[in-house]
Amino acid sequence: MATGDDGQAVIGASAMRKAFWRIIPLILVAYLFAYMDRVNVSFAAAEMNADLRFSATVYGLGSGLFFLGYALFEIPSNLMLVRFGARPWIARIMVTWGLLSAGMMFVETPMQFYVLRFLLGVAEAGFFPGVITYLSLWIPPCHRSRAVSRFYIAGPLASMVMGAMSGWLLSLDGTAGMHGWQWLFLAQGLPTVFVGLAVLALLPDRPEAVDWLAPEEKAWIAEELAREQRLIGKPASHNIFAVLANPRVLVFGVIGFTCIGSGIAFTLSAPLVLAKATGLDMAMIGYLTAVGGVLGTAAMLAIGNRADRSKDRFFYAALCAVIVAATLFAIMLVPAPGLVIAAYLVELTFVFSVSMLVASAWTEALPQREIAVGAAAINTISQIGAFVTPFAWGLATDATGSYAAGLALVGAMMATSAVLIWVLRGQLRAQAAALAAAQ
């Protein structure tokens, strides 16, 4: 029997090695540009706000409207992905959002800023839950945190790339009659279109449709995915409204609302917070962000591997959330330059791992037939948080003339995430044990 188990382990390792190399690098590049296109406005903010005379409230509302557009079209987009297939739909998403991101260079008024940010969110809607849905057809749970972490490192990698190049792009101010922030949107938006075309040409469909997996490798993937579904249990109903009313979907959504809302609000204003607290210019802040991106990438890979081996994603997600909350409170309470820099680097090291671990657990908690709508619903609630929180940050900043109130808000939200993650961990572990005992 041991020989058989060893043989299955070898087959599984071979299947996953092939799948990782064929799928993850392309998704990584796609998500890298997705993250850059949604937060590059944070590096453009100082010059753009000054040139266009945008207040903190205007900037906060416009920045957050991306996530409102994203949230409203999450579920319809993921339903279209199921209908048309992941490959063409993800490619469509990337081409349209790349064009709109580059179009940000033409903004002149607050209304134009609002409209383009909203449309950018509409264009990108469905990308992340679509990728999670796609991976649920390929990657069994014993490898899923590693798979998600290997493309989710696009977040800290994007911080590294933007940090390294944004200062240079902003220095092009006046070149060809364009502002530096216009060069930034152009140079970071158009490449997304070409990545979308690469996705259309290269992303494989389901495991059974490819010729680079051996029959026994396809069978291993199918059996592991079926085993996961047996432990989750059957959905109470296949009705879309029943999926939306699933308590797990709602709890995951609230976790996303708090942790993603907190992370995005701070990310969109972090360069401004750092500039005020440390006196550093945008080029130096960019390099600091790049260092944080390297740390975050290394941490995410290590934490993803550890979470898979321990089979306890929620423990590490809660721990990372506690660390991030502590850094945000530290920046608020002790705004000394050295401490702010250290806390910012720690925040960048762990913040991406929170949402990565939680997202990799969606498919651990939802039946296969609920994943597409459930993942989209979770991300919808999460993106509402990403809309509301930056706007609240902007209002608080204009009202108080300080970032302290915003930092208190995002710190409290991240701490709330940690508590909810821990509670959900206990509920899911108890249910899995009961189902395993009953089989």
N, C-alpha and C positions, 0 to 999 in steps of 0.2 A: 504493500500500500504506500509506503514511503517513497518507493521508486516512482509510483504513479504521481504522487503529489509533487515530487521533484521534477518530473517531466512536465507537468502542467505549469509549474513555476517557470521553467525554461521557456516554454511556449509563450506564456504571458509576458515575460520580460522581452522576448523577441518582438512580439506584437506591439507592445508599448514603445519600444525603441524606434521601430519603423514609423508608428503613428506620430510620435513626438517630433521626429525629424521632418516628416512630410507636412505636418499641420501647424505646430506651434510657432516656428519662425515667421511664417506668413501672418498669422494672427497677431503675433507680437508687434510686427511692423505696423499693421493696421491700427492696433490699439495705441501704439506710440503716437501716431499722427492724430488719432481721435483725442487723446488727452492734450496734446499740444494745441489743437484747434479750439478746445473748450476753455483753456486757461491762459493762452498766450496774451489775452487781454490784460492779465495782471502785470505783465512786463511793459505793455504799451501804456498802462494807465497813467503814469506820472506825466509823460509828454502829451498824450492824447487829451487828458483832462485839462491840462494847462492850455493847449492849443485851441480846444473846442469849448473851454470854460464850463466843463461839467463839474457839478458839485459831487460830494460823496454819495448823496442820495440818488442822483441821476446815475452815477456809475454803479452803485449797488443794485438798483432796480434793473438797469440794462444787463449787468452781469448775470443776475439771477433769472431774467426772462428766458435765457437759454434753457434753463432747467424746467421752466414751466412748459415751454414748447415740447421739450423732450418728454415730460411726464404725460401730457395730454395725448401724445401719439404713440406711447410705448406699446399698449396692447394692440391697437390696429396694426402697427408695424410688425409685431411678432406673429400675428395671425397671417399677415402677408408672407412672412418668412416661411411659415409652415406650408402655405399654399404653393409658393413659387420655388422654394428650396433655399437653403442657406447661402450657397455660393452666389447666385445672381442677386439675391436681395441685399446681402452684405456689400457686394460691389456697388449696387445702386446707392446705398446709403453713403458710401465713401465718396463717390463721384460728386453727388449733390452737395455734401457738406464741405468738400474741398473747394468747390467753386464759391460757395457762400462765405467761407472763411476768408478767402482771398478778397471777396467783395467788401469786407470790413474796411478796407483801405479807402473806400469812397465815402465813409460816414462824415457828415458835417453837422448834423443837428441831433438833439436828444431823441426825437422821434425816429430818425433813421437808425440810430444806435439801438433803440428798443426793437424796431421791426427786424433788423438783421440778426440780432442776437436770438430773438424768438424763432425766426425761420431756421437759423443754424441748429437750434434744439430740435425743431420738427424734422429736419433733414437727418440728424444723427439718431433720432428715436429708434429704439429697437436694436441698436448695435450690440451693446453689452449683454442684455438678456438673450439676444439671438445667438451670440457666441457661446453663452452658457448652455443654451438649448442644444446647439450643435455639438458641443463637447460631450453632452450627456448621451449622445448616440455613439460615441467613440471610446470614452475613457471611463473604466470602472472606478468605483469609489476608492479602492486601495491605491490609485494613482492620481486621484482628481486634484488634491491640493497641490501636488507637484505640477500638474498640467496648468492649473489656473495661475499658480505663482510664476510660471515661466512665461506667460504672456502678460500677467498683471504687473510684472516688473517694468512694463512700458510706462507706468506712472512715474516712478522715480527716475527712470531713464529719460523720460521727457523733461523732467526737472533739470537733469544734467545737461541735456542737449540745449534746452532753452536758456539755461543759465550760461552756458558757454558761448552761444551764438547771439543771444538777444542784445547784449551790450554792443556787439559789433554792428548788428543791423540798425540799432538805434543811432549809432554814430554816423550812419549814412545820411543823416538829416541834411536836407538841401540838395542831395544828389538827384539829378534829373528832375528837379523841382518838386520832389516828394519829401514829406516828413519821415523821420526815422521810424515812427510807429506804423506808417503806411508800408514801408519796406518790410517790417516785421510780419505784418499780416500776409503780404504777398508771398514772401519767401517760405512761410510756414504753412500756407494754405494750398497752393497749387500742386505740390508733390503728392498730396493726398489723392488727387484724381488719378495719378499714374499707379499708385498702390491699389486703388480700387479696380483698375483694369487688370492688374496682376492677380488679384483675388479671383476675378471672373475666369481667368485663364488657368489658374493653378490649384485652387482649393478643391480637395477631393470631396465627394459626396459621402454616402454611407459606407461602412466597412465592407458590406457584401458587394459593393459596386466597383471595388478597386482590384487590380491584378497584382499588386505588390505585397499583399498579405497571403500567406499560405492558408489552405482550407482549415487546418487545425487552429491557426491563429484567429481566423474569423469566428470559429466555433467557441474558442476560449472567451473572446470579447462578448459574444452573445450570451453565454452562460453566466458570466460575471455580472452583466447588466441585469439579467433575469433574476439572479440571486438577490441583488439589491432591491428589486421591486417586491420580492417576496417578503423581505424584512420591513419594507415601508408599509405594505398592505395596500389593498385596493381602494381607489377613491370612492367616496360615498355616492358621488354622482359625476357624470361627465358634462353636466350643464355648466356653461361659462360662469353663471352667477354663483353657482355652488363653489366653484374654484375661488372666486373673489371673496366669498364669505368664509373660506377656510381659515380657522384661527391661526394656523402656522403662517399662512401668507400674510395675515395682518401683523403678527408679531415680527416677522422678518422685515415687513415694511416699516414698522416703527423703529426697529433697529437701524435700518438704512436711513430713515429720516433724520435720526439723531447723529449717527456717525458720519454719514456722507455730507449732511448739511453742515456739520461742524467742520469737517475737513475742507470742504470746498470754500466755505466762507473765509476761513483763515488763509487758505492758499491764494484766493483772489486778492487779498489785501496784505499778504505777508511782506512783499517788497516795500510797501508803504510803511508798515509797522517797523520793519528793520531799519529803513532809512531814518525814521524819526527817532528810534531808540539808540542807534549806533552812530549816525552821521555818515554812514557809508554811501557812496554813490551807486547808481544802478549797475554799473559794470562789476563792481566788487560784490554787490549783492547777488548778481548773476553767478559769479564764480562760487560764492558760498552755497547757493542753491545747487550748483552742479556737484559739489562735495556731498551735500545731503542726498542727492540722487544716487551717488555711488553707494553710500551707506544703506539707503533704503533698498536698493537692488540686492545687495549682499544679504541683508536681513530677511527680505522676503523669500529668497531662495532657501536659506537655512531654515526659516520658520515653516515654510511649506513642506520641506522634507521631514522635519521633526513632527509636524502635525499628522502627516500620513502614517509615519511609523508608530506614533502613539495612538492613532485612531481617535484623537480628541481635538478636533479643530476649535471647538468652542472654548476650551480652556485657554489656548494661546490667543484667541481673538479677544477674550475678556482681559487677559493680562496686557496685551498691547494697547487696548483701549484705556486702561488705567494709566499706563505710562504716558500716553498722548495727553490725556486730561491733565496730568500733573505738570507737563511742560507748558501747557496753555495757561494754567494758573500761575506758574512760576514767572512767565513773561509779564503777566498782569501785575503781580504783586511786587516783583523785584526788577524793574526795568533798567538794570545796569547793563551797559553794552556787552560785557563779557558773558554775563549770565544769559542774556537774550540770545546771543549767538549760539552758545552751548545748547540752550533749550530748543532753539529752532532746528539744530542739527539732529537732536534726539527725536524731535517731533517728526522730521522727515524720515528718520530711520524706521519708525514703527507705524506711522499713520496708514500707509498703503496696505500693510499686512492685516489690519483690522477688517476692512471691507473685502480683501481677497479671501480671507478665511471664511467669513460669513457667506460670501457668494458661492464658494466651493461647496458649502453645506446645503445650499438650496435643493440640489438634486438628491441629497441624502435624506431630505425630509418630505419631499413631494413625489407622488406617483408619476410615472413617465407621462401619462396622458394629461397631467396637470402642469407639467413643467413649462411649456411654452407660454400659456396664459398666466400661470402662477409667477414665473420669473418676471414677466412683463409687469404684472401688478405690483410685485415687490419693488421693482425698480421705479415704477410710477410714483409710489409713495415716497421712495428715497429721493427722487428728483424734485418732488414738491418741497422737501426739506432743503434741497440745494437751491431752490428758488427763494424760499421764504427767508432763510438765514442770512444770505448776503444783503438782502434788502433791509432786514432788521439791523444788521451791522452798520450799514450806511446811515440809517436813521439815528441810531445811537451815537455814531461818531459826529454827525452834524449837530445833534442836540447837546452833546457834552464837550465837544472839541477834543476828545480823547478816545483812544482805542480800548480803554480799560473795560467799559461796559460790554463791548463786543467780545473781548477775550473771556470775560466771565460767562457770557452766554454760551460760547462754543465749548468752553471747558466743562460747563455743567451738562451740555448735551452729550459730550463724549463719555462723561462719567455715567450718565443714564444708559448709554449703549452698553457699557460694561455690565451693569446690573441686569439688563434685559437678556444679554447673551448668556449670562450665568443661569438665569431662570430657565431659559429655553433649553439649555444644555441638560439640566436635570429632567425636564419633561420628556425630551427625546430619548435620553438614555433609559428611562423607566419604560417607555413604550416599546423600544427595541427589545429590551430584556423580556417583556411580557410576550411579544410576538414570537421571539425565538423559543421560549419555553413551551408555547402552545403548538409548535410544529414538530 
